[in-house]
Amino acid sequence: MTTLASIILLIFTWCLIDLKLGHKRYTKEAANTNYPPRKSEMTVFTSGKILFEDFTEEIKRAQDSIHILFYIVKNDQFSKDFLKLLQTKAETGVEVRLLADWVGSKQISRTTIRQLKRSGVHFSFSFKPKLPFLFYTIQKRNHRKITVIDGKIGYLGGFNIGREYINQGDKLNPWRDYHLKMTGEGVKDLQEVFLSDWFHDTNEDLRGTPAYFPNLKAGSQAHQVVVTNGCDLEQTLIGLIRQAKEKIIIGTPYFIPSNSLFHELREALSRNVSVTVIVPENSDHALVKEASFPYFRVLIKEGAAIMQFQRGFYHSKVILIDDTICDIGTANFDKRSCFLNGEINCLIYDRTFIEDVEKELAVDVAESKLMNGDKLSSMNLVRTAKESLASILSPFL
């Protein structure tokens, strides 16, 4: 038993050192980029079925290049149809690049990769584990979802490639999420992010290729793309919360904030800012629900409204600050997005666009029920045990 305990302690210590040193080195090398304010035309999608109908048609119309990054690409029929479309476009002479996270897209087989490459699709996994910081790189994720077509049309947001995202999954249906379509000068930023990630994972440097950066006209909607790589997201979110004067609405599937983020939300409540958090009633991952309960008990007591979405699964990543700033992207309101994942978000300042998002959030609230603080605080030994374990694992959930 002593030997076993020593081995476990040694493994735990190694993992801790690996994680800290790996994070320190990676954050020193990785560039977090706040792009300058841009103007584009943007559309928000909250239905995967409608999004992917539009997405597919734009891919079919592509003439020169298709650059796609997803965290998850599965092995179901919807995913196979998506990959077949990319193969078809590559066979017609369109340059196609597909980047998929090594963990999130583990269902992509070697056979499928060979088929993609034979068709002319350039493929790579993102964030593959490597030495010397093996544990850290296994935890690292490229959680971004970016598509750029012909350098002129861009997409980013929360949807991935799989049948559950078009409401054909075995459970958690329908799927509620937020995804942006962008045309205008902001697409340049999405292209730069994709090509930077491509270079990081393949060592092929296409970042200065003129063909991928056509002249783009400014649109009417002001926005700013924010890219983070396991650092700086926390400060970005804190900055947003501090700007709130009247209300904050947060839509997220996983609410596991850092201590600093949690403190800022409590500060907002203390200055009479209305705080509403929308989360799913049912979770898609073990312990993430229990990890949020200790925060919710405090926030409810201090006046926040915690809403549990009832109509399917809530996977949205959206924040509304008053009627002036809207944040839509890939980052969850949790420690993993703040301190591990590669993320991309878009801060939008256009009043008309924000009004459209407010309408969608009103639907989210209407299809949710208010969490009962007394029930959450009642004695429940199983829940307490799960919360204790979730607290320990919270940086990795």
C-alpha positions as CSV (number, residue, x, y, z in Angstrom):
1,M,0.0,0.0,0.0
2,T,2.9,2.4,0.8
3,T,4.4,1.7,-2.6
4,L,1.1,2.3,-4.4
5,A,0.6,5.5,-2.5
6,S,4.1,6.7,-3.4
7,I,3.5,5.9,-7.1
8,I,0.2,7.8,-7.0
9,L,1.8,10.8,-5.3
10,L,4.7,10.7,-7.8
11,I,2.3,10.7,-10.8
12,F,0.2,13.5,-9.3
13,T,3.3,15.6,-8.6
14,W,4.6,15.0,-12.1
15,C,1.2,16.0,-13.6
16,L,1.1,19.2,-11.5
17,I,4.7,20.2,-12.5
18,D,4.1,19.3,-16.2
19,L,0.9,21.4,-16.2
20,K,2.4,24.5,-14.7
21,L,5.6,24.4,-16.8
22,G,3.7,23.6,-20.0
23,H,1.3,26.4,-19.4
24,K,4.1,28.8,-18.7
25,R,6.0,27.9,-21.8
26,Y,3.0,27.8,-24.1
27,T,1.5,31.1,-23.0
28,K,4.9,32.8,-23.4
29,E,5.0,31.5,-27.0
30,A,1.3,31.8,-28.0
31,A,0.1,35.2,-29.2
32,N,-3.2,36.4,-27.8
33,T,-4.6,38.9,-30.3
34,N,-7.1,41.7,-29.9
35,Y,-7.7,42.7,-33.5
36,P,-8.6,46.4,-34.2
37,P,-12.3,47.4,-34.4
38,R,-13.8,46.4,-37.7
39,K,-17.1,46.8,-39.6
40,S,-18.8,43.9,-41.2
41,E,-22.3,42.5,-41.9
42,M,-23.3,39.8,-39.5
43,T,-26.1,37.3,-39.0
44,V,-26.6,35.2,-35.9
45,F,-27.9,31.6,-36.1
46,T,-29.4,29.7,-33.2
47,S,-30.5,26.7,-35.1
48,G,-28.0,24.2,-36.4
49,K,-30.3,23.0,-39.2
50,I,-30.6,26.6,-40.6
51,L,-27.0,27.4,-40.0
52,F,-25.7,24.3,-41.9
53,E,-28.1,24.8,-44.8
54,D,-26.5,28.2,-45.3
55,F,-23.0,26.9,-44.5
56,T,-23.3,24.1,-47.1
57,E,-24.6,26.4,-49.8
58,E,-21.7,28.8,-49.3
59,I,-19.2,25.9,-49.5
60,K,-20.8,24.7,-52.7
61,R,-20.3,28.2,-54.2
62,A,-16.7,28.4,-53.2
63,Q,-14.3,29.3,-56.1
64,D,-10.8,29.5,-54.7
65,S,-10.3,28.4,-51.1
66,I,-12.1,26.8,-48.1
67,H,-10.4,27.0,-44.7
68,I,-12.3,25.2,-41.9
69,L,-11.4,24.6,-38.2
70,F,-13.8,22.7,-35.9
71,Y,-13.2,21.4,-32.4
72,I,-15.5,18.4,-33.1
73,V,-16.0,16.4,-36.3
74,K,-17.7,13.1,-35.7
75,N,-18.2,9.9,-37.7
76,D,-21.9,10.0,-38.2
77,Q,-23.7,10.4,-41.5
78,F,-23.9,14.2,-41.2
79,S,-20.2,14.4,-40.7
80,K,-19.5,12.0,-43.6
81,D,-21.6,14.2,-45.9
82,F,-19.7,17.2,-44.7
83,L,-16.3,15.6,-45.4
84,K,-17.6,14.3,-48.8
85,L,-18.5,17.8,-49.8
86,L,-15.0,19.0,-49.0
87,Q,-13.6,16.2,-51.1
88,T,-15.8,17.1,-54.0
89,K,-14.7,20.8,-53.8
90,A,-11.0,19.8,-53.6
91,E,-11.4,17.5,-56.7
92,T,-12.7,20.5,-58.6
93,G,-9.6,22.5,-57.9
94,V,-10.6,24.5,-54.9
95,E,-8.0,24.7,-52.1
96,V,-9.5,23.0,-49.1
97,R,-7.9,22.9,-45.6
98,L,-9.5,21.2,-42.6
99,L,-8.1,21.5,-39.1
100,A,-9.7,19.5,-36.3
101,D,-8.8,19.2,-32.6
102,W,-7.0,16.0,-31.8
103,V,-9.2,15.2,-28.8
104,G,-12.5,16.6,-29.9
105,S,-12.3,15.0,-33.4
106,K,-10.8,11.7,-32.3
107,Q,-13.5,9.8,-34.3
108,I,-11.9,10.8,-37.6
109,S,-10.2,7.6,-38.7
110,R,-6.9,7.1,-40.5
111,T,-8.9,5.7,-43.4
112,T,-11.0,8.9,-43.6
113,I,-7.9,11.0,-43.4
114,R,-6.3,9.1,-46.3
115,Q,-9.4,9.5,-48.4
116,L,-9.5,13.3,-47.7
117,K,-5.8,13.6,-48.7
118,R,-6.3,11.5,-51.9
119,S,-9.0,13.9,-52.9
120,G,-6.7,16.9,-52.4
121,V,-8.0,18.1,-49.0
122,H,-5.2,19.3,-46.8
123,F,-5.9,17.9,-43.3
124,S,-4.2,18.2,-39.9
125,F,-5.1,17.6,-36.3
126,S,-4.6,20.5,-33.9
127,F,-2.9,20.4,-30.5
128,K,-1.5,16.8,-30.8
129,P,0.1,15.7,-27.5
130,K,3.9,16.0,-27.4
131,L,6.8,16.0,-25.1
132,P,8.2,17.4,-22.9
133,F,4.9,18.5,-21.4
134,L,2.8,15.5,-22.2
135,F,0.1,16.0,-19.6
136,Y,-0.4,19.7,-20.4
137,T,-0.6,19.1,-24.2
138,I,-3.2,16.3,-23.6
139,Q,-5.3,18.8,-21.7
140,K,-4.8,21.5,-24.3
141,R,-7.6,22.0,-26.8
142,N,-8.2,24.1,-30.0
143,H,-11.8,24.9,-29.2
144,R,-12.1,27.5,-32.0
145,K,-14.7,27.0,-34.8
146,I,-13.8,29.1,-37.8
147,T,-14.7,28.9,-41.5
148,V,-13.4,31.2,-44.2
149,I,-14.6,30.8,-47.8
150,D,-12.7,32.6,-50.6
151,G,-11.4,35.0,-48.0
152,K,-14.8,36.8,-48.1
153,I,-17.2,34.8,-46.0
154,G,-16.6,33.8,-42.4
155,Y,-18.3,31.8,-39.7
156,L,-17.5,31.4,-36.0
157,G,-19.5,30.3,-32.9
158,G,-20.5,27.3,-30.9
159,F,-21.7,24.6,-33.4
160,N,-19.6,21.7,-34.4
161,I,-20.0,18.9,-37.0
162,G,-22.2,16.1,-35.8
163,R,-25.8,15.0,-36.1
164,E,-26.7,16.3,-32.6
165,Y,-26.0,19.8,-33.8
166,I,-28.8,19.5,-36.4
167,N,-31.2,18.0,-33.8
168,Q,-30.7,14.3,-34.9
169,G,-28.9,13.1,-31.7
170,D,-30.0,10.3,-29.5
171,K,-30.5,12.7,-26.6
172,L,-30.2,16.4,-25.6
173,N,-32.5,17.5,-28.5
174,P,-33.0,20.1,-29.7
175,W,-29.6,21.8,-29.6
176,R,-29.5,25.5,-28.8
177,D,-26.4,27.5,-29.7
178,Y,-25.2,30.8,-31.2
179,H,-23.1,31.1,-34.4
180,L,-22.1,34.1,-36.5
181,K,-21.9,34.5,-40.2
182,M,-19.7,37.4,-41.3
183,T,-19.0,39.3,-44.5
184,G,-16.9,42.4,-44.6
185,E,-13.5,43.5,-43.3
186,G,-13.6,41.4,-40.2
187,V,-13.3,38.2,-42.3
188,K,-9.6,39.1,-42.7
189,D,-9.1,38.5,-39.0
190,L,-10.7,35.1,-39.1
191,Q,-8.5,34.2,-42.0
192,E,-5.4,35.3,-40.0
193,V,-6.4,33.2,-37.0
194,F,-7.0,30.1,-39.1
195,L,-3.7,30.4,-41.0
196,S,-1.8,31.0,-37.7
197,D,-3.3,27.9,-36.2
198,W,-2.5,26.0,-39.4
199,F,1.1,27.1,-39.2
200,H,1.3,26.1,-35.5
201,D,0.1,22.6,-36.3
202,T,1.7,21.9,-39.8
203,N,4.6,24.3,-40.0
204,E,3.3,25.5,-43.3
205,D,3.3,29.3,-43.3
206,L,0.6,30.7,-45.5
207,R,-0.1,33.8,-43.4
208,G,1.2,36.3,-45.9
209,T,-0.4,34.8,-49.0
210,P,-2.2,37.6,-50.9
211,A,-4.7,35.2,-52.5
212,Y,-6.2,34.5,-49.2
213,F,-6.7,38.2,-48.4
214,P,-8.9,39.9,-51.1
215,N,-9.9,43.5,-50.7
216,L,-12.9,43.6,-48.4
217,K,-15.4,46.4,-48.0
218,A,-16.4,47.7,-44.6
219,G,-19.9,46.7,-43.5
220,S,-22.2,48.6,-41.2
221,Q,-21.9,46.6,-37.9
222,A,-19.0,47.5,-35.5
223,H,-17.2,44.6,-33.9
224,Q,-13.9,43.3,-32.7
225,V,-12.4,39.8,-32.9
226,V,-10.7,38.5,-29.7
227,V,-8.4,35.5,-29.9
228,T,-7.1,33.8,-26.7
229,N,-4.8,30.8,-26.1
230,G,-5.2,29.9,-22.4
231,C,-4.6,33.3,-21.0
232,D,-6.1,36.8,-21.2
233,L,-9.7,35.6,-21.7
234,E,-10.3,36.1,-17.9
235,Q,-9.2,39.7,-18.2
236,T,-11.4,40.3,-21.3
237,L,-14.5,39.0,-19.4
238,I,-13.7,41.0,-16.3
239,G,-13.4,44.1,-18.5
240,L,-16.8,43.4,-19.9
241,I,-18.5,42.8,-16.5
242,R,-17.0,46.1,-15.1
243,Q,-18.6,48.1,-17.9
244,A,-22.1,46.9,-17.0
245,K,-24.4,49.6,-15.5
246,E,-27.8,47.9,-15.7
247,K,-27.7,44.2,-16.7
248,I,-25.5,41.2,-17.5
249,I,-26.9,38.2,-19.3
250,I,-24.6,35.1,-19.6
251,G,-25.5,32.1,-21.7
252,T,-23.2,29.2,-21.2
253,P,-23.3,25.4,-21.0
254,Y,-20.6,25.3,-18.3
255,F,-20.5,27.9,-15.5
256,I,-17.2,27.3,-13.6
257,P,-15.7,30.8,-13.3
258,S,-12.3,31.6,-11.9
259,N,-12.2,33.3,-8.5
260,S,-11.6,36.7,-10.1
261,L,-14.5,36.3,-12.5
262,F,-16.8,35.2,-9.7
263,H,-15.7,38.2,-7.6
264,E,-16.5,40.6,-10.5
265,L,-20.0,39.2,-10.8
266,R,-20.6,39.6,-7.1
267,E,-19.3,43.2,-7.4
268,A,-21.8,43.8,-10.2
269,L,-24.6,42.6,-8.1
270,S,-23.5,44.9,-5.2
271,R,-23.8,47.9,-7.5
272,N,-27.4,46.9,-8.4
273,V,-26.6,45.4,-11.8
274,S,-29.1,42.7,-12.8
275,V,-27.3,39.4,-13.4
276,T,-28.9,36.5,-15.3
277,V,-27.2,33.3,-16.0
278,I,-28.7,30.8,-18.5
279,V,-27.5,27.2,-18.3
280,P,-28.8,23.8,-19.4
281,E,-31.1,21.7,-17.1
282,N,-29.3,18.6,-18.4
283,S,-25.6,18.3,-18.8
284,D,-23.6,16.6,-21.6
285,H,-20.5,16.0,-19.4
286,A,-20.1,14.4,-16.0
287,L,-19.7,16.8,-13.0
288,V,-19.9,20.1,-14.8
289,K,-23.4,20.7,-13.4
290,E,-22.2,20.0,-9.8
291,A,-19.2,22.2,-10.3
292,S,-21.4,25.2,-10.8
293,F,-23.6,24.7,-7.8
294,P,-21.3,26.4,-5.2
295,Y,-21.2,29.5,-7.3
296,F,-25.0,29.5,-7.9
297,R,-25.8,29.3,-4.2
298,V,-23.9,32.5,-3.5
299,L,-25.2,34.3,-6.6
300,I,-28.8,33.4,-5.9
301,K,-28.5,34.6,-2.3
302,E,-27.0,37.9,-3.6
303,G,-29.8,38.5,-6.1
304,A,-28.8,36.8,-9.4
305,A,-31.3,34.9,-11.5
306,I,-30.1,31.4,-12.5
307,M,-32.2,30.0,-15.3
308,Q,-32.2,26.4,-16.3
309,F,-33.0,25.8,-20.0
310,Q,-35.7,23.2,-20.5
311,R,-36.1,22.8,-24.2
312,G,-33.2,20.5,-25.2
313,F,-29.6,21.2,-24.6
314,Y,-28.2,24.7,-24.1
315,H,-24.7,25.1,-25.6
316,S,-24.7,28.9,-26.2
317,K,-21.7,31.0,-25.5
318,V,-23.2,34.5,-25.4
319,I,-22.8,37.5,-23.0
320,L,-24.9,40.7,-23.2
321,I,-23.7,43.8,-21.3
322,D,-26.5,46.4,-21.0
323,D,-27.7,47.2,-24.6
324,T,-24.2,48.1,-25.7
325,I,-22.0,45.1,-26.0
326,C,-22.6,41.5,-27.1
327,D,-20.1,38.7,-27.0
328,I,-20.6,35.6,-29.2
329,G,-17.9,33.0,-29.8
330,T,-16.5,29.7,-28.7
331,A,-15.5,30.4,-25.1
332,N,-17.5,29.0,-22.2
333,F,-17.7,30.8,-18.9
334,D,-15.3,28.3,-17.2
335,K,-11.8,27.8,-16.2
336,R,-10.9,25.5,-19.1
337,S,-11.7,28.3,-21.6
338,C,-9.9,30.8,-19.5
339,F,-6.7,28.9,-18.8
340,L,-6.4,26.0,-21.3
341,N,-8.3,26.3,-24.5
342,G,-7.6,28.2,-27.7
343,E,-10.8,30.3,-28.2
344,I,-12.1,33.0,-30.5
345,N,-14.8,35.5,-29.6
346,C,-16.4,38.5,-31.3
347,L,-17.4,41.6,-29.4
348,I,-20.3,43.3,-31.2
349,Y,-21.3,46.9,-30.7
350,D,-24.0,47.4,-33.3
351,R,-27.4,48.3,-31.7
352,T,-29.5,46.6,-34.3
353,F,-27.6,43.4,-34.0
354,I,-27.8,43.5,-30.2
355,E,-31.5,43.9,-30.4
356,D,-31.7,40.7,-32.5
357,V,-29.6,38.9,-29.9
358,E,-31.8,40.3,-27.0
359,K,-34.8,38.7,-28.7
360,E,-33.1,35.3,-28.9
361,L,-32.1,35.6,-25.2
362,A,-35.7,36.4,-24.3
363,V,-36.6,33.1,-26.0
364,D,-33.9,31.4,-23.9
365,V,-35.3,32.8,-20.7
366,A,-38.9,32.0,-21.6
367,E,-37.9,28.4,-22.2
368,S,-36.1,28.2,-18.8
369,K,-37.1,27.8,-15.2
370,L,-35.7,29.7,-12.3
371,M,-33.3,27.7,-10.1
372,N,-34.6,27.2,-6.6
373,G,-31.9,28.3,-4.1
374,D,-33.5,26.6,-1.2
375,K,-33.6,23.3,-3.0
376,L,-30.0,23.7,-4.1
377,S,-29.0,24.2,-0.5
378,S,-31.0,21.3,1.0
379,M,-29.2,18.2,2.3
380,N,-28.1,15.8,-0.4
381,L,-25.1,13.6,0.3
382,V,-24.7,12.3,-3.3
383,R,-24.8,15.8,-4.7
384,T,-22.3,17.0,-2.0
385,A,-19.9,14.2,-2.9
386,K,-20.1,15.1,-6.6
387,E,-19.6,18.7,-5.8
388,S,-16.4,17.9,-3.8
389,L,-15.0,15.9,-6.7
390,A,-16.0,18.5,-9.2
391,S,-14.3,21.2,-7.3
392,I,-11.0,19.3,-7.5
393,L,-11.4,18.6,-11.2
394,S,-12.9,22.0,-12.1
395,P,-9.9,23.3,-14.1
396,F,-10.2,20.3,-16.5
397,L,-14.0,19.9,-16.8
